[in-house]
Amino acid sequence: MLQMRPSCECCDKDLPAQEAGARICSFECTFCEACATDVLGGRCPNCGGELVARPTRSVAKLAKYPASTQRVHKPGGCARAP
């Protein structure tokens, strides 16, 4: 099950699990659509992997399987991966 991290690692924007707009890599690093596209060029700055749309989780499922509350914010590490 995905952690569904609550925010963008670059800009710290809230990314609710039940809403579209988040991008993740295979390690679940999480970014907003704007940072993933405009700042990172579709690549994770941590692993170099592709950033893809994170699926949403329904409100009903969030009650039983809550999203993570741990925010990861690394603005100094938000640059295009080599």
N, C-alpha and C positions, 0 to 999 in steps of 0.2 A: 504494500500500500504506500502511495506517495506521502511524503511528509506534509506537503502543501504549505510551504513556508509562507509567512504572512506579509513579506515585504521584498522590495527590490534591493539587491546587494549594492547597487550603485547609488541610487538616489533616495532610498528608504521609503519609496512610495508604498502605501498600503495595497496589497494584492489579495483581496478576499477570495477564499477558496471556491465560493459559489459563483464567482464572476470570471468572465474571459479577460484576457489581456496579459497574462503572465507567460513567460518563456522559461524553459528549463533545459538543462543538459542531462546526460545520462547519470550524472552524480547528484542531480536535483538542485544544483546551483540555480537560483531563481532571480529573474530580472523582469522589469516591466517591458512592455512592447517597445516603447520609445528608446530606452537604453540598449536593449538587445539589438535593435535595428540601427539606430543613428550613432550610437557610441561604440558598440561592440562589433558591428558588421555581421551579426548572426553567429558569432563564435564566442564560446565561454572563455573569459580571461583566465580562469583557473586551470582548465584542462585542455582547452583548445577545441572542445567538442562542439557540435552543432546545437544551436538553441532552437527549440521547437515549442509550439503552443502547448501549454500545460492544460490538461483536461480540467473541467470544473467538477465539483462535488456537490450534489444536491443538499439542500438545507436539511432534509430528512436524514440523509446519511451522515451529515456533519454532527448531528446530535449523538449518534452512536459511535462515529469514527471522527473525532474532532481533528481539525487542522493543527499544525504546530503553532506554538506561540513564540518560539525562539526567533528573534530577528537577527539576521546576519547583514551587517552594513560595513562594506569595505570600499569607501569612495576612492581611496588612494590606489586601489587595485583594479579600477575600472578603466581599462584601456584595451584596445584590440589585441587579441592574442596573435603571436607571431605566426 
